[in-house]
């Protein structure tokens, strides 16, 4: 994250915390008063983002993005009434290893022969 993004994020949080509408002008004013130089488009981008999304929603959804396949399977198995071993076996079957691609050496020739 760049300094400009970080400065705009903090300015937006300050405005939100004080109950002040988040606009590009107010973000720019806060950033300038903190003696941080930013590119002019950052304040407008943050203001447009926060027009459409609630700051509460953004803060609460920070850890919810991608990558957590195993905890979902475990929690689903727990909710199913203790069927964790069956769910674990199913998850193992779903994650079958993909076949490895053959290299040029396997075909009897190489790029550097």
C-alpha positions as CSV (number, residue, x, y, z in Angstrom):
1,X,0.0,0.0,0.0
2,X,1.4,3.4,-1.0
3,X,1.7,6.4,1.3
4,X,-1.1,8.1,-0.7
5,X,-3.5,5.2,-0.2
6,X,-2.7,5.0,3.5
7,X,-3.1,8.7,4.0
8,X,-6.5,8.6,2.2
9,X,-7.6,5.6,4.3
10,X,-6.7,7.3,7.5
11,X,-8.4,10.6,6.4
12,X,-11.6,8.6,5.5
13,X,-11.6,6.9,8.9
14,X,-11.2,10.2,10.7
15,X,-14.1,11.7,8.8
16,X,-16.2,8.7,9.4
17,X,-15.4,8.6,13.1
18,X,-16.4,12.3,13.5
19,X,-19.6,11.7,11.6
20,X,-18.6,14.0,8.7
21,X,-19.6,13.1,5.1
22,X,-16.6,11.7,3.3
23,X,-15.9,13.8,0.2
24,X,-12.8,14.2,-1.9
25,X,-12.4,17.8,-0.8
26,X,-12.5,16.8,2.9
27,X,-10.0,13.9,2.4
28,X,-7.7,16.3,0.5
29,X,-8.0,18.9,3.3
30,X,-7.1,16.4,6.0
31,X,-4.2,14.9,4.0
32,X,-2.8,18.4,3.3
33,X,-3.1,19.4,7.0
34,X,-1.0,16.3,7.8
35,X,1.7,17.5,5.4
36,X,1.4,14.4,3.2
37,X,1.6,14.9,-0.5
38,X,-0.7,12.6,-2.6
39,X,-1.7,12.4,-6.2
40,X,-4.9,14.3,-6.9
41,X,-6.9,11.3,-8.0
42,X,-6.6,9.3,-4.8
43,X,-9.0,11.5,-2.8
44,X,-11.7,11.2,-5.5
45,X,-11.2,7.4,-5.7
46,X,-11.7,6.9,-2.0
47,X,-14.7,9.3,-1.9
48,X,-16.4,7.4,-4.8
49,X,-15.7,4.1,-3.1
50,X,-17.2,5.2,0.1
51,X,-20.3,6.7,-1.5
52,X,-21.3,3.2,-2.5
53,X,-20.0,1.1,0.4
54,X,-20.5,1.6,4.1
55,X,-17.3,2.1,6.1
56,X,-18.7,-0.4,8.7
57,X,-19.1,-3.0,5.9
58,X,-15.5,-2.5,4.7
59,X,-14.1,-2.7,8.2
60,X,-16.1,-5.8,9.1
61,X,-15.2,-7.6,5.8
62,X,-11.5,-7.2,6.0
63,X,-10.8,-10.9,6.9
64,X,-13.5,-12.4,4.8
65,X,-11.8,-12.6,1.4
66,X,-10.7,-15.9,-0.2
67,X,-8.4,-18.7,0.7
68,X,-10.1,-20.3,3.6
69,X,-11.2,-23.6,2.2
70,X,-10.4,-25.9,5.2
71,X,-12.2,-23.9,7.9
72,X,-15.3,-23.8,5.8
73,X,-15.2,-27.6,5.4
74,X,-14.6,-28.2,9.1
75,X,-17.4,-25.8,10.1
76,X,-19.8,-27.3,7.6
77,X,-18.9,-30.8,8.9
78,X,-19.5,-29.6,12.5
79,X,-22.8,-28.1,11.6
80,X,-23.8,-31.4,9.9
81,X,-23.7,-33.2,13.3
82,X,-20.2,-34.5,13.6
83,X,-19.7,-35.9,10.2
84,X,-16.1,-34.5,10.2
85,X,-14.4,-37.7,9.1
86,X,-16.7,-38.1,6.1
87,X,-16.2,-34.4,5.1
88,X,-12.4,-34.7,5.5
89,X,-12.4,-37.8,3.2
90,X,-14.6,-35.9,0.7
91,X,-12.3,-32.9,0.8
92,X,-9.3,-35.2,0.2
93,X,-10.9,-36.7,-2.8
94,X,-11.8,-33.3,-4.2
95,X,-8.1,-32.2,-4.0
96,X,-6.7,-34.9,-6.3
97,X,-3.3,-33.9,-7.6
98,X,-3.2,-32.7,-11.1
99,X,-1.0,-34.6,-13.5
100,X,2.4,-33.0,-14.0
101,X,3.2,-31.6,-17.4
102,X,5.9,-33.4,-19.3
103,X,9.1,-31.5,-19.8
104,X,11.2,-31.5,-23.0
105,X,13.6,-33.9,-21.3
106,X,10.9,-36.5,-21.0
107,X,10.3,-36.4,-24.8
108,X,13.9,-37.1,-25.7
109,X,15.0,-33.7,-26.7
110,X,15.8,-30.4,-25.0
111,X,15.8,-26.8,-26.0
112,X,19.6,-26.6,-25.3
113,X,20.8,-29.7,-27.2
